[in-house]
């Protein structure tokens, strides 16, 4: 049986996009995903010279694919892209993720902002912190990551934080929120969430990229990433069930997932989504109450709020990555030019 040929140039194809009814070679598959990411950034007002984007990179397939695509766009449009990796202190799993990220940023020639939570949490990783707090590991992990991402973006004066959530992730969280009738959570799962109450804007450039294609992109372009799953990840979760259901529907109705997300984002607006309304009186981070959740929980576990210390550690990581002084870490740090790699 003859190997499929690219619908654009006739070269051997690496993928057949059922929703688009066309096969693509490696180069045109890359261009296809670049156009998806470009579309999200354009609608968010971020595809412009000098726009500063903090790219949260875990070391998994999605965020690694995202960083590679953003690096390409930085060369074309003059974006300033800053990879942020949070070492959560989860044993060998975190070590493998960190090595993958370090290889990737070295290949792309980008400065890595590396934040190690053990430096602040008195030698504890997220699992130990969660056990001491008597809270689920995933809940504490999410809280820590949100805190660090926003602190890094504030230190850089970034326009947005980019995360590697793909189309399948977005659908799973939207449907889960709908089942629970959580309107606030549903409204957050848009391609772009504007800044609110001191929280830096979020953008999800892979919003229309299926998980399987993010994986394939990483494989065919030999992007460093780890296949391992977090040892604390819940198995047979509601999100997994929703993804499986939509994958079956997609097989029968190609393009259903993209259509769902486009209709959802068209009819929904992130305006009016409740955001932080205060600044933590201890560390200055955006907070719903007088004290942010990070300071409140660390004070209960360690006897003192560690928000100020974490923000200092993040500011130092930004300074180290840029090779310049960011002052207090609360404003726009100077940065070397990108796009020459």
N, C-alpha and C positions, 0 to 999 in steps of 0.2 A: 504494500500500500504506500502510495507516494506521500511524502511528508508535506503537511500544509505549508503554503507560501504566504508571505506577508501581503495583505490586501493593498498596501501602499507602494511597496518597492519590489515585491516579488522574491525577497530573500527568505531563507528558511524561517518559519514562524516558531516562536517559543510559547505562544499562548493563543487560545481562541476565546474571545470575549463573546459569550452567548448573548448578553444583553445588547451588544452592538452588532452582532452577527458578522464579526470579522476576525481574521487571524492577524497577528502582528509579530514582527521580528523583534529582537531585543531592543534595538534603537527606537523603533516606533512605539513599542510598549512603554519605554521610558518617556517618550514624548507625550503619550496618552495620559500617564499618571501626572506628569508635569502640568498638563493643561488642567487636570482636576484640581491640583493644588493651587495653581495660578488663579482659577476661578474663585476659590474660597477667599484667598488673600485679596483679590481685587474687590470683591463685594464688601470685605471688611475694611477697605481703605489702607491696606498694609503693603500692597505691591508698589512700593515707591522707594526711591533712593534715600538712604539714611534711616529708614524705618528699622527700629531695634526690636528684635524678636528673641526671647529666651526660649530655646528649644529643650524641653524636658526629655532627656534621653535615658531610658532605663537600661538599654543593652539588649532588649528583645527585638523581634523582627519589625514591629510597627514603628516604634520611635527611631530605630536605626534607618529604616527606609525613609521616614520623614526627614531626618537630618540630611541624608544624602540628596534628597530632592530640594530641600531648602538651600543647601550649599550651592547647588546648580543655579537656583534662582538668584542667589546673592551675587553670583558672577554676572548674571544677565541684567539684573535690575538695580544693583547697588544696595541690596538689603544688608543689614548688619545682623548676623546670626550668631548667637552665643549658646553653645551646648551647655546644659546643666545636668550633671549626674549626681544623684544623692545616694551615697553608700549607706544603706540602711542597717548594715551590720548583721546580715542574716547568713552567717557562716560562709561556706564555700559557694553557695548560690550567689551572694553579693560579690564575692571575689571574681567569679566567672563573668558576671555582668560588667563589673568595672573593667576587667581586662578587654572585653569586647568593645566597650565604649572608648577606651584609650587607644585601641588600634584604629578605630574608625575616625576619631578626630585627628589622629596623626596623619592618616591617609588624606583627609580633607583639608588639612592645614588650618584648622580652627582652634581657637583658645578654649580649653575645657575649664569650666567652673565646677570644681569637685568639692562637695560638702560631705564630710564624714560625721554622722550623727553621734558616734561613740565619743568623739572629742568633747561634745557638750553634755551628753547624757551619762556622765560619770562612768564611762566605760561600757555602758549598756548599748546593745543594739535595740532595734524596735521590738523584737520578741520579748526580751527581758523587761523593757519598759512597759509593755502591755501586760505582762504577768504581774509586775509590781502594782500596776494600776487596777488590775482586776477587770480589764477591758479586752474585747476581742482584738486579736492582732491586726486584722485588716482595718478595723475602725481606727486604731491608733496610727497605723501606717499611713492611711489617707490623710489624717489630721497633720502628721509631721510633714508629709510631702507638700500639702497645700501651703503650710506655713513657710517652708523653705523656698518653694517656688516664688511665692509672692515677695519674700524678703530679697531674693536675688534680683527679681525684676525691678523692685524699688531701688535697689542699690545701683542698678544700671540705668535707671530712668527709662526702662523698656516700654515700648508701645503695647506689647502683648506677650503672653506666655503661650507657646504652641505645644500641644500634647499630641501623642500618637494614636488617639482614639480613632478607630476606623468605622466604616459604615455599619458593620455588624455590631460593634460595641454600642454605637449610638442607638440603633434600633432596639437592642436588648434593654438599655436603660430607659428609653422612652416608653416601651411597652410595660416594663415593670412599674414605672411611675404611674402609668395609666391604670393598671390593675389596682394599685394602691390609692388611686385618685389623688396623687401628690402633684398638684398643679405647679408648685414651685420647682420641683425637680424636673418636670417635663419641660418647662420653659427654659431651663438651663442647657438642654441638650440641642443646641443650635450650632451651626458652623462657627458662629462668632458670638461671644458674650461680652458686651461693652463693659468698660470699667464702672465700678459701682461702689460708692462709699469708701474709697481708698483701696479697694481690691483691684489689681491690674487686670486688664482685659484678657480673655482667653480666646484662642482660636484653635480650631480643629481641622487642619488642612486636609486630612485623610477622610473627611466626612463622607465623600462619595467614592471611596476606594474600598472594595471588599477585602476582607481579611485574607482570603486565599491569594489575592493578587499582591497584597503587601508582602506576603511570604515569598511568592514566586519572584517578585522584583528583587528582594534581598538575595535570593539564591542565584538567579541568573547574573546578577551584577557582583556577586562574591562579596557582599557587604558583611563585615564582621558582626555577628550577633549570637546570642545563646538560645538554644532550643529549650532549655530547662524551664520548668514552671516553678513558681514560688512554692516552697513546701507548705506554706500556710494557706494557699489558695483553696477555697471551698470547692469540693467536688459535687457534681450534679446540682449546681445552683440554679435558681430561676433564670438567671441570665443565660446559662448554657442551654437550658431547655428552649428558651425563646429563640436563640441562635439556630438551634437544630430545626425548629419548626419553620423559621423563615428560609433556611437553606433548602428545605424540602419544597416550599412554595416557589422559591426561585428556580428550582429545577423544572417545575411545571410551567412557570410564568417568568421567563427571563426578563430582567429589568424591574421586577416588582420591588426589590429593596431600594433601588435608586429612586423609583417613583414615589415610594412611601416617604422617604426622607425629603424629597423636593416638595411634596405637598405639605408635609409637616412644617418645614422651615418657612414655606411661603405663607402659611396661615398663622404661624406663631410669631411672636415678637419678644425679644429679650427685654424690651423696655418694660419697666415696672416690676422686673424680677427683684424681690427683696434681696438687698446686699448688706454688707456690714454698714452700720450707721455710726459707729463710734471708733475711736482709737483706744487701744488698750492703755490704761493709765500706767502700766508697768513697762511695756516694751515699745508701745507706739504702733503696733500692728493693727490692721483693720479688725474690728471685733463687733459682734452683735451686742455684747454687754460691756460692762465697765472693765472687765479683765478678759483677755482672749483665752480660748480653750487650751492653747499650748502652755501659757503661763499658769493657768489654773491647775492643769493636770500635773505639770512638773513640780509645782509647789506642794501638791498633795503627796507626790511620790518621793521627792528628793528634799523636801523641807524648804525649798526656795524656788521662786519662779525663774526659769531658765531662758525666757524669751530674749532678754537683753543680751545674754551670752550667745545664744544661737544667732541673733542678728549680727553680732560682731564677727562670729565665725564665718557667716555668709559673706559679709563685707570683705573680710580678709581673703576669702576664696575668690571673690571677684577681682580684687587687687592683684592677686597672684596670677590669675588667668590673663589679665590685661597687661600686667607688667607696669601698671601705673597706680597712683594713689587715687582712691575713691573718696578721700576725705572722711566724712562721718558715715558713709555708706547709706545716706538717706537721700541723695540727689542723683543727678545724672553723671556717671563716671565717664571720664575721657576714655577713648578707645582707639586702638590702632586701626588703620583702614583694612577692609577685607576685600576679597574678590580677586586677589592676585595669585591665589594658589592654583 
